[in-house]
Amino acid sequence: MNLRSLYYAISPKSRFLVRKIYYFPADFWNSLNKKKNKYEPKKGDIFIGSGDFLSQGKHHLELLKEYSSLHPDHSVLDVGCGIGRAAVPLTQYLSTKGKYEGFDVVKKGIDWCQKNISKDFSNFNFQHISLNNDLYNLTNQKAENFKFPYEDNSFDTVFLFSVFTHMQPKEIQNYLNEIYRVLKPDGKCLSTFFLYDDQNEDYISNENKGFCFPYQKENYRLMNEKVPSANIAFKEELLFEMIQKSQLKLENKIYGTWSNRAVNDLFDYQDILILKKV
C-alpha cells in the first residue's frame, strides 16, 4: 500500500490532523521567522493539494484571464474555493466594481477566508455549504440535489479548480446545470478534469504508473474504490454529453500533463475545459 492509499484509508477528520502534524515543524519555523505572507495559510491548514500556495493562485489567475476573458469589473463565482488559493490573487485584480463569491464543503477553509480576506475586502464573500464528500466532509446533504445560493444570471465568470475531479456523475450534472443557471449570457466557466478516451484508457488505468485510475465504472474510472471522491477520471464522450445536457457550450479544451497528452508547452497537470452560456 502506497502513501496515497494510506491517506485515503483514514477518515476526513484524520486526514486534516495528519497534515497538521506533518507540517507542524515548517509552520512553527515560519512563525518564528515571520516568513509567512499575511494572505497565506499555514501549510498544515492547506487541504487542497501540494505545491506553493501563492504561486499556484497567481497561475490560476493567469489561466482565468487568458481562457475565460476575466475582467477586473466581473462578478465571479469560485466553486469549491477551498482555503482561498484563487481568491488571494483576485483581491489584487478585481476592482471595487468587481464581486467575488466562493463556497466550499470544508468549514475550516471558509473560516480562514472570512477572517483573513473578507475582513480586508468587503466585495469578497465566502460561504460554508455542508455537502457530502467522502474525501473532505461526511454529511447527509448531497451535491446532486444542491442548488447554488445565488440568483439566475448573476456571474460573468465561474471557475472550479480541482473540484470536478472529486465528484460523481450525478453531482457533476447538477453542478453543470447550476453553473448554466447562475452565469450571465455569454458568461464563461473554467473547470478542470481528468479526461480519457479509448486511445489512452489503458495508459491511465495502468497500476504500475504512479498516478492512475485502475477501477472501471460506467464511463468513468476511480483511483480508490473505497473513497470514490478521492480522484475521478471521466470518459470524454460521457462528459461532453453532460455538458450538452446542461445547455453550456464547450468552447475550448486544453489537455494537461497528467495523461501525457499536453501540447504547446502547457504545464498544467489537469485537463482544462472552457464552457460558455450562449
CORFENHU-V504990 format. One record per pair of residues at least 4 apart in sequence whose ideal C-beta (glycine too) atoms are under 7 Angstrom apart, sorted by the first residue. I is the first residue (numbers start at 1). J is the second residue. D is the distance in whole Angstrom. If there is no record, write none. Layout:
BEGIN
i = {I/I}
j = {J/J}
d = {D/D}
END
This chain:
BEGIN
i = {1/1/3/4/5/5/7/8/8/8/8/10/10/10/12/12/12/12/12/13/14/15/16/16/17/18/19/19/19/20/20/23/23/23/24/24/25/26/26/27/27/27/27/28/29/30/30/36/37/39/39/39/40/40/41/41/41/41/41/45/45/45/46/46/47/47/47/48/48/48/48/49/51/52/53/53/54/54/55/56/56/57/57/57/57/57/58/58/59/60/60/60/60/61/61/61/61/61/62/63/63/64/64/64/64/64/65/67/67/67/67/68/68/68/68/68/69/70/70/72/72/72/72/73/73/73/74/74/74/75/75/75/75/75/76/76/76/76/77/77/77/77/77/78/78/78/78/78/79/79/79/79/79/80/80/80/81/81/81/81/81/81/81/82/82/83/83/83/84/84/84/84/86/86/86/87/87/87/87/87/87/88/89/90/90/91/91/91/94/94/94/96/98/99/100/100/100/101/101/102/102/103/103/104/104/104/105/105/105/105/105/105/106/106/107/107/108/109/110/110/110/110/111/112/113/113/113/114/114/115/117/117/118/118/118/127/130/130/130/131/131/131/131/131/131/132/132/132/132/132/132/132/133/133/133/134/134/134/134/135/135/135/135/141/143/143/143/144/144/144/145/146/147/148/148/150/150/152/152/153/153/154/155/155/155/155/156/156/157/157/158/158/158/158/159/159/159/160/160/160/161/162/162/163/164/164/164/164/165/165/165/165/165/165/166/166/166/167/167/167/167/168/169/169/170/171/172/172/173/173/173/174/175/176/176/176/176/176/177/177/178/179/179/179/180/180/180/180/183/183/183/185/186/186/187/188/188/188/189/189/190/190/191/191/192/192/192/193/193/193/193/193/194/194/194/194/194/194/194/195/195/195/195/195/196/196/196/196/196/196/197/197/197/200/200/200/201/202/203/203/204/204/204/204/205/205/205/205/206/207/207/211/213/213/213/213/215/215/215/216/217/217/219/219/220/220/220/220/220/221/222/222/223/223/224/234/234/235/236/237/238/239/240/240/241/242/243/243/243/248/248/248/249/249/249/250/250/251/251/251/252/253/254/254/254/255/255/255/255/256/256/256/256/256/256/256/257/257/257/257/258/258/262/268}
j = {5/6/7/8/9/224/15/224/226/227/230/14/15/18/16/135/136/137/138/17/18/19/20/47/21/22/23/44/47/24/44/27/43/44/28/44/29/30/43/31/42/43/44/32/33/35/36/40/54/88/116/117/53/54/45/46/53/83/112/83/108/112/53/83/83/106/109/82/83/85/162/162/56/56/57/85/58/88/59/60/85/61/85/86/88/89/62/89/63/64/85/86/161/65/86/89/90/93/66/67/190/68/70/157/159/190/70/190/252/272/274/157/159/188/190/274/188/74/157/93/94/95/98/95/97/98/98/156/157/98/99/154/155/156/100/155/156/157/101/150/155/158/182/86/87/100/102/159/103/158/160/163/175/104/160/163/86/87/102/103/104/113/126/104/109/109/112/113/88/112/113/117/90/159/161/91/100/102/113/117/124/117/93/94/100/117/121/124/98/100/123/123/123/123/123/124/125/125/150/113/126/127/129/109/110/128/129/130/131/133/136/137/136/137/111/128/112/113/114/126/127/128/115/116/117/118/126/118/126/119/121/124/124/125/126/149/137/139/141/137/139/141/142/143/146/137/138/139/140/141/142/143/137/166/229/138/227/228/229/166/227/229/230/146/167/171/174/170/171/174/174/174/178/178/182/154/182/181/182/184/185/182/182/183/184/187/184/187/187/188/179/182/183/189/189/190/191/164/191/192/192/192/270/167/172/191/192/193/192/193/194/231/232/270/229/231/232/171/172/229/232/228/173/220/174/175/176/242/177/242/245/178/179/180/242/243/246/248/181/246/182/183/189/248/246/247/248/277/187/189/277/277/276/277/277/274/275/276/248/275/272/274/273/275/270/271/272/234/239/270/271/273/231/232/233/234/258/270/271/233/234/236/239/271/200/201/204/233/235/259/201/235/236/204/259/261/205/206/259/260/212/213/233/259/212/213/214/221/212/212/214/258/221/222/223/233/221/222/225/221/221/222/235/238/232/233/234/235/238/233/228/232/230/231/230/238/239/239/240/241/242/243/244/250/245/246/248/250/275/275/276/277/275/276/278/273/275/274/275/276/274/273/266/271/272/261/262/263/271/262/266/268/269/270/271/272/262/267/268/269/269/270/266/272}
d = {5/6/6/7/6/7/6/5/7/4/5/4/6/7/7/7/5/6/6/7/6/7/6/6/6/6/6/6/7/7/4/5/4/4/6/6/6/6/5/6/4/6/5/7/6/5/5/5/6/5/6/7/5/6/4/5/7/5/6/7/7/7/6/6/7/6/7/4/6/6/7/6/5/6/6/6/7/7/6/6/6/7/5/6/5/5/7/5/7/6/7/5/6/6/7/4/6/6/6/6/7/5/4/7/6/6/5/6/6/7/5/5/7/4/5/6/6/6/5/6/6/4/6/5/4/5/6/4/5/7/4/6/5/5/5/6/7/5/5/7/5/5/6/6/6/7/4/6/7/6/5/6/7/6/6/4/7/6/3/6/5/7/6/6/5/4/5/7/5/7/4/6/6/7/6/7/6/6/6/6/6/7/6/5/6/6/5/7/3/6/7/7/6/5/6/5/7/5/7/7/5/4/5/5/6/7/6/7/5/5/5/4/5/6/6/5/7/6/6/5/7/4/6/6/5/7/4/5/5/6/6/5/5/6/6/7/6/5/6/7/7/5/7/5/6/7/7/5/7/6/6/7/5/6/5/7/5/6/5/6/6/4/6/7/6/4/7/4/5/5/7/7/7/5/6/5/5/5/7/5/7/5/5/6/6/6/6/5/6/6/5/7/6/4/7/4/7/6/4/7/6/6/7/7/6/6/7/5/7/6/6/6/6/6/5/7/7/4/5/7/7/7/6/6/7/6/6/6/6/5/7/6/6/7/6/6/4/6/7/5/6/6/5/7/5/5/5/6/4/7/4/6/7/7/5/6/7/5/7/4/7/6/5/7/4/7/6/6/7/7/5/6/7/7/4/7/6/6/7/7/6/5/7/5/5/5/5/5/6/6/7/7/5/6/5/7/6/7/7/7/6/5/6/5/6/6/5/6/6/6/5/6/4/6/5/4/6/4/5/6/7/6/4/4/6/6/5/6/7/5/6/6/5/4/4/6/5/7/6/7/7/6/6/6/6/7/5/6/6/4/7/6/7/5/5/6/6/5/7/5/4/6/6/7/4/4/5/7/5/6/7/5/5/5/5/7/4/7/7/6/5/6/5/6}
END
